């Protein structure tokens, strides 16, 4: 009995020694900042307050527990996990088309499911993880010459085209851009030549963007792009940005102390960065930037030290997705990037999105721990 007990204690001690706290600490701090800011935003006349805040906090606790549980899974099962997530997400994306409910009028896209006990859930967020992991193992097979480059990229194209097509139909161009950016990061690290990368980007700009503009972009999306390119051309289209800039400016150094809170549309989600400035000032917004930067750079370090190429590509893809979210959300809030419906990871309101973020984080943490155990 004593031998079994000592074995459990040793396993527990090894587990906590292997956890990469350089990854855990910034995510915990970002989550706490999110809970603090959401409490301020939601308490200002939000209908379902404080229940929505309790759900967010519960999702954060459950998400961190889920991330730590994922760390216990052997990395050799990562490929099977990726295919499982991919299959489930495709089924859920198909269900979005036939579930009988639509949020196009409210949110501009039919991208959510109304699930019992969970509430609204966006399957495209889950599909990102599945596509990234599955693609990573195909890239590894190509790199190891287990399959030819032509066959490998045909497989990748076939696997990614199904969920991407379903996402475009919704239409959710923000998530589609995140996925495409993540795949580009993975292929870049895999070793594509620069000329091929530039040729691919040129083909997208010349061939695909005009099709999207003429046949798929809504009038709201076109107005947002035009107002970004031609500042001042459409005051109504720039309303969100004007309010966002005013809210950020009102924060000062440590937050707005006048008591006059500026109204910003979707402040609890897409424009949560403006609320961070209002309630925490320049110190708060700078802290978010530093924490996000530290997490992303640490994740890239983990990718560079991974023991298997597929693990490297997986971490790069997941890190690319996080980077796109951080940069786009903060960039659009200050007018440096076009406005899209991209939330700020670990901070914006949304329990299901928070759980998906923690799943991605758990996979990165798992690969980091695998590197630590392998080194020992």
N, C-alpha and C positions, 0 to 999 in steps of 0.2 A: 504493500500500500504506500509506504514511504517513497519507494522508487517511482511509482506512478505519479505521486504528488510532486516530487522534485522534477519529473519530466515535464509536467504541466507548467510549473513555475519557470523552468528553463525556456520552454516554448514561448511563454508570455513575455519573458524578459528579452528574448531574441527579437520578438515581434516589435516591441516598443523601441528597441535599439535600431531596428532597420527602417523605421518610419522616417521619411524625409521631412523633417520639421521645417526646412527652408521652403517647402511647398505648402505645408499645412498652415503655417502661421499667416502668410498673406491672405489665404482664402478665408480663414477664420475672421481676420480683421475686416476684410471686405464684406463678409456676411453680417458682421456686427454693425458696421456702418450702414448697411442696407436696412437692417431692422430699426436702427435708431432714426434714420431719415424717413422711412415709411411710417413710423409711428407719428412723426410730426405732420406728414402730408395727409395721412388717412384720418387723423383726428380732427382735421379742419373740414368738418361737414360731410365726410364720406359716409355713404348710406350704411354699409355693412360693418363699420368700425365698432368694436375692436375685433370682431370675429375674423375678419380678413387678415389682421395682423397676427392673431393667434395661429391661423393656418400657415402663414408664411414662416413663423418661428418654428412650428412643428415640422414643416417641410425642411427647414434648415437642419434641425436636429436629426431627423430621419435621413436626410441626404448625407450628412457627415458620417452617420453610422453605416449607411450603405457604402460610402467610399472606403471606409475602413474594412468593411466586410469583403469588398472586392479585392482588397490587398491580400486576403487570405487565400484567394484562388490562385492555383498554379498558373503561371503565364503560358504554359503549354496548351491551356484551354482557351487562350485568347482568340484563336482562329474560329473555334466553334461558337464562342460567345458572339463574335462579330457576325457570323452568318445567322445566328439566332436573332440578334437585334435587327439585322437587315430584313429577314423574312417577316418578323412581326411588324416592323415599320411599314413595309409595303402593303401588308394586309390592312393596317390602320389607315394608310393613305387612300386605299380603295374605298374603305368604309366612309371616309370623309365625303366622297362623291355621292354616296347613296343613303346617308344617314337622315336625310330629310330636313336638316336644319342648315341654315346659311347665315354667315355673319358678314357678307359682302357689303351690305348697306352700312353696317356699324363700323367694321374694321377694314374694309377694302379688299378682303380676301376670304374665301371659304376654306380656311386652313385648320379649323379647330373641331374637336369632338367634344360633346357634352357627355361625360362619363359619370356613373353613379359614385358618390362619395369623393371622387377626385375633382370633379368640376370640369372646366375646359382644359383640353390637352391638345397640343400641337404635334402630330406625328412626324412632321418634317424635321423637328429638332432631334428626334430619336434616330431618324434615317441618316443624319450626318455621321453619327458614331458608327453605324453599321457599314456605310459606304467607305468610310476612312479605313476601318480595320480590314475589310475584305480587299480593298485596293492595295493596302500595305502588303498583304501576303502575295498578291499577284506580282507586285513590283519586286518582291524578294525572289520569287520564282524566275522572273526575267533576269534579274541580276545574277543569280546562281546558274543561269543557262539551263534551267530545268524545262522551260518552255521558250519558244522563240519570241522575239520582241513583237512581231506582228500578231501572233496568237494572243500573247499576253495583253496587249492594248485593245485587241478586239474583245477579250473577256471583260476588261475594265470598262470599255465603252458600253457593252451589253448590260453589265451589272448596274452601272450608274445611270444609264439612260432611262430605265423604268421609273425609279423614284423621282428623278429630275423632271421627267415629263409630267408626272402626276402633280409635282409641286408647281410647275409652270401653269398647269390648268387651273390651279386654285384662284387667282395667280398670286404666288408668294415669291416675288423676285428678290426680296431681301435675303431669305434663307437660301435661295438658289445661288446667289452671289457668294454667300458664305461657303457653301459646299464647293463651288468651282474654285474659289480662292484656296481652300484647304487642299484640294486635289492638285492645284498648280504648285503649291509649296512642296507637297510630297514628291511630285515628278521632278521638280527642280533639285531637291536633295538627292533623289535617286540618280541623277546625273545626265539630264537632257542637255543637249548642246544649246547654247544661247540663241543661235540662229533659228533653231526649231521653235524655241519659246517665243521669239519675236514674230516669227511667221504665224504661229498659232494665235497670238494676240491680235495681229493685223487681220487675220481671217475673221476673228470674232467681231472686231470693230467694223470692218467693211461689210461682212456678210450677215451677221446675226443681229447686230444692234438696229439696223434699219427695219428688219422684220419685226423685232420686238416693239419698236416705236410705232409702226403703222398698224399692227394687228393685235398686240397684246397689252401694251401700256394703256392704263386708264387715263382719263382726262386729269385726274388729281395727280397721278404720277408724272405726267408730262408737265403739268404746271410746276411741280416741285423742282424738276430738273431745269426747266427754263428760268425759274426764279433764282436758282443757284448760279446758272451760267450768266444770266443777264440781271444782275442785282438791281432792284428797284423797278423792274418792268411790270410786276404784278403784286401790288400791295396785299391783296387778299391771299395770294399764294405764299407770301412771306410772313403772314401773321404769326404762325407758330415760332418762327425763327426770331422775329422781333421781340416777342414775349420772353423767349428763352434767354436771349442776350440781356434783356432788362433784369430778369431774375438772377442771372449769374452776377451781373454788375452790382446788384443790391446786397450781395453777400459780404462784401468787404473782406476784412482779414479773418474774422472769427465768426461771421454769420450776421444776418440781418437782425438788428436789435430795435428797429423802428416799430415793429408789430404790424406793418403793412405788407402782407404777403402778396406777391404778384401772381396772378392767375396764368398758368401755362397749361395748354391742352396736354392730356396724357402725362401729367407730371409724375405719376406713380410708376410709369413704365418706360416709354420711349424717351421722355425728357426728365428722368430721375436725376441726371447729372446737375440740372438746374436747381433741384431741391437740395442736393448736397451742398451747393454753393450758398443757397439761401440760409441753411440752418447750420452749416459748419464753416462757411467762408472759404477764403483762399487756402487756409490750412487743410480743410477737408478735401477740396478738389485736388490739391497737390498730393495729399496722402493717397487718394484713390489712384492717381497716375503712377506714383512711386510703387505702390503695392502691386498694381497690374503689371508694371514693367518688371519688377523683381520676379513675380510669378512666371511671366513669359520667358525671361532669360534663364531662370532656373530650369524650366521645362525643356528649353533648347539644350541646356547642359545635360539633362537626363537623356535626351535623345542621342546626343553625341557619345554617351558612355554606355548605351544599351548593348546587350550581349548578342542580339540578333537583329538583322537588317529590318525585318518586319516590325519589330518593336520600335526601332528608330523612326520608320516611316509613319507608324501609328501615332507616336507622340508628336511628330512634326505636324501631321494633319490636324490633330486635336488642338495643338497649340495655335496653329494657323486660324482655326475657327474661333478660338477665344480672342486672338489678336484682332481679327476682323471686327468682332463684336465691340471690344473695348475702343478701338480706334474710331470706328464708324459712329458709335453712340456719342462719344465725347466730341468727335469732330463735327457732327451735325449740330450739336447743341451750341457750338460757338461759331457756326457758319463756315467752317473750313471744308465740309463735305455735304453732299445733298442729303435731304431729310428722308430717312427710311424707317420702317417699323422694326428697328433692331434694338432690343433691350440691352441693358448693361448687366453683364453676368454677375450673379451673386448679390445684386443690389436691387434690381427692378422687381416689382411685384409680380408674382406668378409662381405658385407652389410647384406645379408640374415642370415648368421650365427650370426651376431651381434644382429639382431632383435630377433632371437630365444633365445639368451642369456638373452636379456632384458625381454622376456616373462617369462622365468624361474625366473629371479630376481623379476619380478613383482608379481609372485605368492608367493614367499617367503615374500616379503614386505607386501602383502595383509594379509597373515596369522599373520605377526608381528603386523600389525595395528589392526586386529581383536582381538588380545590378549590385546592390549592397551585399546581399546574401552570396552571390556568385563571387564577389571579391574576397569575402571571408573564407 
